[in-house]
Every structure is written in C-alpha cells, then in structure tokens.
Amino acid sequence: MQKKTTLAIFLLLALAALASGFQNSPEWVKYTSVEGRYNVLLPQQPKLGTQEGTAATGEKMQQYTAQASDPDGLFWIAYFDYGTSMTFSLENARAGAVANIKGTLLNEQAISLGGYAGRDFKVAAKFQDMDILLRARIYDIGGRVYILQHLFKKVDDSPRITEKTNRFFDSFKVTVR
C-alpha cells in the first residue's frame, strides 16, 4: 500500500539530511498530532507535510507526515486512513517498503500497540555509495495506518543508535476513537 514515490521522496529527504548535517538538540520534545491522534518523542520539532497516495484499488488517499532529525539520522512518522472497502496487509506493506528501497530484510517480528497488530523490522539498503539501515514499525489501528521509521548510516549502527530508535518507538502513543 505504501507507494514507491512516497518512499523515494522520504529517502531523498532523509539522505539529504544525513549528508548536510543536523542541528543538535540535547533534549527530545514531545510532539502531539491532534489530527493524527498520536504523540511521540522526537529530537526536535518535526517538519510536517502531506502527500497524496494511491491504494492498490486505485483509490486516492492523503498521507500526513512528520519528520525530525538529529546528528545520527532521520525520524519519520506517517499516517493515512483507508476506506471500509479496502483491506490493509502488514505483510504486504513491509514487503513493499523493502522492495521500494531495494533493500534486504534483516529481521522482523509481529508486535502490537494497545491490542492492535503491527510489524517491527530492519532493512539494509544502499543509496548511491552509502550503506543505510532502516528501522520501521507499521501499525493498523482501526482503519488508520501508522508508519514510524528511523533511517541512519549503517556505519553508525550501535547500542546508542538502538537506544534512540527504541526511545522513539516506545514513546509512540495513539488515542483510539
């Protein structure tokens, strides 16, 4: 369901941020999206965006994004709603994410958030001459899909990076209507 253009735009933004350096903020901030019905900790206030996507059924849908960076990588959250006539597959979403960046799935596990199904996975990929890693979580929560991603250089993979990824993922909370 995640479109190639969405992931390509995300990758380009992420790699541009990685290449250009970041502002360092020692304290993370709590970001709340009232419309998205979620809150999360990020290294700085995120930049917000929207983009239109097309489901496999041909239906148009709006995707809402928030991204923030620190010296070690890019943190990205997106959500979109899908209609009652559509079905969403976590497995297909994960497979699409891996295929769209021509990556290799390193590990994956089923997870849940508030009793709703999700997937946690790690992907290795190459962009130009840079080896990158993508840690991601996808949740299907009552007709709304949430995607959380932490993208960073493979050379930087360390317990410190894992701690940041876990802080980001574990802080994510959703208000279900």
C-alpha positions in Angstrom: 0.0 0.0 0.0 3.0 2.3 0.6 3.8 3.8 -2.8 7.2 4.0 -4.4 7.0 7.7 -4.8 6.3 8.2 -1.1 9.3 6.1 -0.1 11.5 7.7 -2.8 10.7 11.1 -1.5 11.3 10.1 2.1 14.7 8.5 1.2 15.8 11.6 -0.7 14.8 13.9 2.2 16.5 11.6 4.7 19.7 11.2 2.8 19.9 14.9 2.1 19.5 15.5 5.9 22.2 12.9 6.6 24.6 14.4 4.1 24.1 18.0 5.2 24.4 17.6 9.0 21.9 18.5 11.7 21.2 20.8 14.5 21.9 19.1 17.7 19.3 19.3 20.5 20.1 17.7 23.8 16.5 17.2 25.0 13.9 15.5 22.9 10.5 17.1 22.6 7.0 15.6 22.8 5.2 16.2 19.6 1.4 15.8 19.6 -0.6 15.5 16.4 -4.2 16.2 17.3 -5.4 15.3 13.8 -3.3 12.2 13.8 -4.4 11.2 17.3 -0.8 10.4 18.4 2.1 11.7 20.3 5.7 10.8 20.2 9.2 11.9 21.4 11.5 13.4 18.7 14.9 15.0 18.8 13.4 18.3 17.7 10.1 19.8 16.5 9.2 18.0 13.3 8.6 19.4 9.8 5.1 18.5 8.7 3.9 17.5 5.3 1.2 15.8 3.2 1.2 13.8 0.1 -1.4 12.0 -2.0 -1.0 8.3 -2.5 -2.9 5.7 -4.4 -4.0 2.4 -2.9 -3.8 -0.8 -4.9 -7.5 -0.4 -5.5 -6.9 2.9 -7.3 -8.5 4.9 -4.5 -6.7 8.2 -3.6 -5.7 8.8 0.0 -4.0 11.6 1.8 -0.8 10.7 3.8 0.3 13.0 6.6 3.9 13.1 7.7 6.2 14.5 10.4 9.9 14.2 10.3 12.8 15.3 12.5 16.5 14.7 12.5 19.5 14.6 14.8 23.2 14.1 14.0 22.6 10.4 13.7 19.7 10.1 11.4 16.1 10.9 10.4 12.9 10.0 12.3 9.7 9.9 10.3 6.1 9.3 11.2 3.3 9.0 8.6 -0.4 8.0 8.8 -3.2 7.6 6.5 -6.8 6.3 6.6 -8.1 3.6 4.4 -11.8 3.1 3.5 -14.1 0.3 4.6 -14.0 -1.1 1.0 -10.2 -1.6 1.4 -8.1 -4.1 3.3 -4.7 -3.5 4.6 -1.9 -6.1 4.9 1.0 -5.5 7.3 3.0 -8.2 5.4 2.4 -6.5 2.1 3.3 -3.1 3.5 6.6 -4.5 4.9 7.4 -6.3 1.6 6.6 -3.1 -0.3 8.8 -1.0 1.9 11.7 -3.4 1.5 11.2 -3.7 -2.3 10.8 0.1 -2.8 14.3 0.8 -1.4 15.8 -2.4 -3.0 16.7 -3.4 0.5 17.4 -6.7 2.3 15.1 -7.6 5.2 17.4 -8.3 8.2 14.8 -9.1 10.8 11.1 -8.8 11.5 8.7 -9.5 14.3 5.0 -9.2 14.9 4.2 -6.5 17.5 1.1 -4.8 18.9 0.1 -1.4 20.3 -2.9 -1.3 22.5 -4.0 -4.6 21.2 -3.7 -3.6 17.5 -1.5 -5.5 15.1 1.9 -4.2 13.9 5.2 -5.2 12.4 8.7 -4.2 13.5 11.5 -4.7 11.0 15.0 -3.7 10.0 16.2 -3.3 6.4 19.7 -2.8 4.9 19.9 -0.8 1.7 22.3 1.1 -0.4 21.8 4.6 -1.7 24.5 5.9 -4.0 27.7 4.9 -2.2 26.1 5.0 1.3 25.0 1.8 3.2 21.9 2.7 5.2 19.7 0.9 7.8 16.0 1.5 8.2 14.2 0.5 11.4 10.5 0.6 11.0 7.2 -0.1 12.7 3.8 -0.3 11.0 0.5 -0.4 12.8 -3.0 -0.9 11.6 -5.2 0.8 14.2 -8.9 0.8 13.4 -8.7 1.8 9.7 -5.7 4.1 10.1 -2.2 3.0 9.3 0.8 4.5 11.2 4.3 4.2 9.9 7.3 5.0 12.1 10.8 5.0 10.6 14.4 5.7 11.8 16.9 5.9 9.0 20.6 6.1 9.7 24.0 5.2 8.2 24.9 1.6 8.6 28.4 2.6 9.9 26.7 4.4 12.8 24.7 1.3 14.0 25.5 0.9 17.7 23.8 0.4 21.0 23.5 4.2 21.2 21.5 4.3 17.9 19.4 1.3 19.1 18.6 3.3 22.3 17.5 6.3 20.2 15.4 4.1 18.0 13.8 2.4 21.0 13.1 5.8 22.6 11.3 7.0 19.5 9.3 3.8 19.0 8.5 3.2 22.7 7.2 6.8 23.1 4.6 6.5 20.4 1.1 6.6 21.8 -2.2 6.7 19.9 -5.6 7.8 21.0 -8.2 5.5 19.6 -11.7 6.8 19.0 
